[in-house]
């Protein structure tokens, strides 16, 4: 019986593809894809290591009291074990490739609530032009590369480049991800990923710059203008330009997160002609001016070179902008007013 059991164990081990490595001083065994290189951590400099190991070495990270290096090896698993025994090496690990768990979602609730999977079979917003007026947009993010950028403008610097310029330039990238993140099997899926993007960077909120931003968006052919912000005070010239453009363009504003009633002529979100989006959470501003109230919570979106949870009415506004883009793409024969009213009915009915 013992012989049979031992034979079975040997047979199973022959068919196992698991590889065991040291990780945080523990042995971990999985189906790793080992590459032909080893990663080591050492307090020594690159030149010191080259002398000791007599091999080419690539420094790949600077740490506080040590550094990470990459060393080529055709037998990375065994070579890593050999290197780990050396006193001047903190750890050594074969360079491995793993299948990432890309579980970022716009939100399962949003995807299911608005039947996005079904809508995406017919459209992802093709042909619809969406402008976002915000701070800078990191279009080098892996999930924003490939976005159809129709026009780009920096209202602060008066040039055709809406890339981030300052440390504060992060909000725009988060807003853009909810709408435009590409359906590329990584990260998240934007609501209207194939819509055309009009990127307008504005951080100063100067009245003239705000007016120019809306004018540029309109001149560039925006069907939708997303504004996940409000000014402390609505100024009449801004009101006038927004009211004018809103005749045939959907201008979407965040309601704000102060849990106060939006009073007439107080902020941009109070303009009757704009589409004001609040949240179902208590922090959301409220009142008769609010056209949509949808759950915010923590919506995963693009941020810097990675992803983060994004909430508040800054997040609910681009959700509505994305949904409007899908509806416009599906209903080119209907007026903007009809599309907005139909979307309201759909959301209120869910």
SVG drawing of the C-alpha trace seen along z (x, -y; Angstrom):
<svg xmlns="http://www.w3.org/2000/svg" viewBox="-40 -89 76 91">
<polyline fill="none" stroke="black" stroke-width="0.4" points="0.0,0.0 2.8,-2.4 4.5,-1.6 1.4,-2.4 0.9,-5.7 4.6,-6.7 4.2,-5.9 1.1,-8.1 3.0,-11.0 5.9,-10.7 3.4,-10.5 1.6,-13.6 4.8,-15.5 5.9,-14.7 2.7,-16.4 2.9,-19.4 4.0,-22.7 4.4,-24.4 7.6,-26.1 8.7,-27.1 10.4,-30.4 11.2,-32.3 9.0,-35.3 9.0,-37.3 11.1,-34.6 8.4,-32.0 8.3,-29.3 5.6,-29.9 4.7,-27.3 2.7,-28.2 2.6,-27.9 5.1,-30.7 6.4,-31.6 10.1,-32.0 12.1,-34.3 15.8,-34.1 16.8,-36.6 17.1,-37.0 16.2,-40.0 18.4,-40.7 18.3,-43.2 21.6,-44.4 23.1,-47.3 26.1,-47.2 26.5,-49.5 26.2,-48.3 30.0,-48.4 30.7,-46.5 28.3,-43.8 29.8,-43.5 33.2,-43.0 31.9,-40.3 29.7,-38.4 31.7,-39.1 28.5,-39.4 26.7,-42.3 24.1,-43.8 21.2,-46.2 20.0,-48.5 16.2,-48.6 15.3,-50.5 16.8,-52.8 15.8,-52.1 16.6,-53.9 19.4,-51.7 19.7,-49.2 18.8,-48.7 17.2,-46.2 19.2,-44.7 18.5,-42.4 20.9,-39.7 20.5,-37.5 20.6,-33.7 19.5,-30.7 18.8,-28.8 17.2,-31.6 15.6,-29.3 18.8,-27.6 20.9,-30.7 18.6,-32.7 19.1,-30.0 22.9,-30.3 22.8,-34.1 20.6,-34.1 23.3,-32.4 25.7,-35.3 26.1,-37.6 25.9,-40.8 22.6,-39.9 19.4,-40.5 17.3,-38.3 17.4,-36.8 14.3,-35.7 13.8,-34.5 12.2,-37.0 8.7,-35.7 5.7,-36.6 2.3,-36.2 -1.2,-36.5 -2.6,-39.7 -6.0,-39.7 -7.5,-42.7 -10.5,-43.1 -11.0,-46.8 -14.5,-47.7 -16.3,-50.9 -18.6,-49.2 -20.4,-46.0 -23.5,-47.9 -23.2,-50.4 -22.5,-47.9 -25.5,-45.8 -27.8,-48.6 -27.5,-50.3 -27.2,-47.1 -23.8,-48.3 -22.7,-44.9 -25.7,-44.7 -25.4,-48.3 -21.6,-47.8 -22.5,-45.1 -24.0,-47.8 -22.0,-50.9 -19.3,-52.2 -20.1,-55.8 -18.7,-55.9 -19.1,-59.3 -20.1,-61.2 -17.8,-64.1 -17.3,-64.5 -15.4,-67.4 -14.1,-67.4 -13.1,-70.7 -10.9,-69.8 -7.2,-69.8 -4.7,-67.9 -5.2,-64.5 -2.6,-61.7 -3.3,-60.1 -0.1,-58.0 -1.9,-55.9 -2.1,-52.3 -5.9,-52.4 -6.2,-55.8 -3.7,-55.1 -5.7,-54.7 -8.5,-57.2 -9.8,-59.1 -8.5,-62.6 -10.4,-65.0 -8.9,-68.2 -6.7,-69.2 -6.4,-72.6 -4.7,-74.2 -6.8,-77.2 -4.1,-78.2 -1.2,-78.3 -3.1,-78.9 -1.6,-76.0 -2.8,-72.7 -1.6,-70.4 -3.9,-69.3 -1.3,-67.0 -0.8,-67.4 1.5,-70.3 1.2,-70.5 1.0,-68.2 -2.7,-69.1 -3.4,-67.7 -5.0,-64.4 -8.7,-65.0 -9.1,-65.2 -7.5,-61.8 -9.9,-60.3 -12.9,-61.8 -11.7,-60.8 -11.1,-57.2 -14.8,-56.7 -15.8,-57.6 -12.8,-56.8 -10.9,-53.9 -10.3,-51.5 -11.8,-48.0 -8.4,-46.4 -8.6,-43.5 -6.6,-45.5 -7.7,-47.8 -11.2,-49.2 -13.7,-49.6 -14.9,-53.1 -18.6,-53.7 -18.2,-55.3 -14.6,-54.2 -14.9,-54.8 -16.4,-58.4 -14.2,-61.2 -12.4,-63.1 -12.1,-66.9 -9.6,-67.5 -9.6,-70.9 -7.2,-71.7 -8.2,-74.6 -7.0,-74.9 -7.1,-78.7 -10.9,-79.2 -10.4,-82.7 -13.7,-84.0 -12.3,-84.6 -10.5,-81.2 -13.8,-79.5 -15.6,-81.3 -12.8,-80.4 -12.9,-76.7 -16.6,-76.4 -16.2,-78.2 -13.3,-75.9 -15.4,-72.9 -18.3,-74.1 -16.0,-75.1 -14.5,-71.6 -17.9,-70.1 -18.7,-68.8 -22.0,-66.9 -21.4,-66.7 -19.4,-68.8 -18.5,-67.3 -17.7,-69.6 -17.0,-67.8 -16.7,-71.0 -18.4,-74.3 -17.2,-77.8 -17.8,-79.4 -19.9,-82.0 -21.8,-81.8 -20.8,-84.8 -23.2,-86.3 -20.8,-86.0 -20.2,-82.4 -23.9,-81.9 -24.5,-83.5 -22.0,-81.4 -23.2,-78.1 -26.9,-79.0 -26.1,-79.7 -24.1,-76.5 -26.6,-74.4 -29.2,-74.9 -27.9,-72.0 -25.1,-70.6 -25.5,-68.5 -23.5,-70.3 -23.2,-68.1 -22.3,-69.5 -21.6,-67.8 -24.0,-68.9 -21.4,-69.2 -20.7,-67.4 -21.6,-69.9 -25.1,-68.5 -26.7,-71.8 -29.6,-72.9 -28.6,-74.3 -30.1,-77.7 -30.9,-79.5 -28.0,-81.5 -25.6,-80.3 -23.2,-78.0 -22.9,-76.6 -24.9,-73.5 -27.9,-75.8 -28.2,-76.9 -31.6,-75.4 -30.2,-74.6 -27.4,-72.3 -27.7,-68.7 -26.9,-68.6 -25.9,-65.2 -26.0,-64.4 -25.4,-61.2 -27.8,-59.2 -25.3,-59.5 -26.1,-62.1 -23.1,-64.3 -24.6,-65.2 -26.0,-68.7 -29.7,-68.5 -32.8,-70.5 -35.0,-71.0 -32.0,-71.8 -30.7,-68.2 -31.6,-66.2 -30.0,-62.9 -29.2,-61.2 -27.2,-58.0 -25.0,-56.0 -21.4,-57.1 -19.6,-55.0 -16.1,-54.0 -15.9,-53.9 -12.5,-52.6 -10.9,-54.8 -7.6,-55.8 -5.2,-57.8 -1.5,-58.6 -0.1,-55.4 -2.5,-53.1 -6.1,-53.1 -7.9,-54.4 -11.4,-54.6 -13.1,-57.8 -16.3,-59.1 -18.6,-62.1 -20.5,-63.9 -17.3,-64.4 -17.7,-60.7 -21.4,-60.6 -21.3,-63.4 -19.1,-61.5 -21.2,-58.4 -24.2,-60.3 -22.0,-61.9 -21.0,-58.4 -24.5,-57.1 -25.7,-60.1 -23.0,-59.4 -24.2,-55.8 -27.8,-57.0 -26.9,-59.7 -25.0,-57.1 -28.1,-54.8 -30.6,-57.5 -29.3,-59.9 -32.9,-60.6 -33.9,-61.9 -33.4,-65.4 -31.1,-65.9 -34.1,-66.8 -35.8,-63.5 -32.6,-61.5 -32.1,-63.2 -35.8,-62.6 -35.6,-58.9 -32.4,-58.4 -34.1,-59.9 -37.0,-57.5 -34.7,-54.6 -32.7,-55.6 -35.7,-56.4 -37.2,-53.1 -34.2,-51.1"/>
</svg>
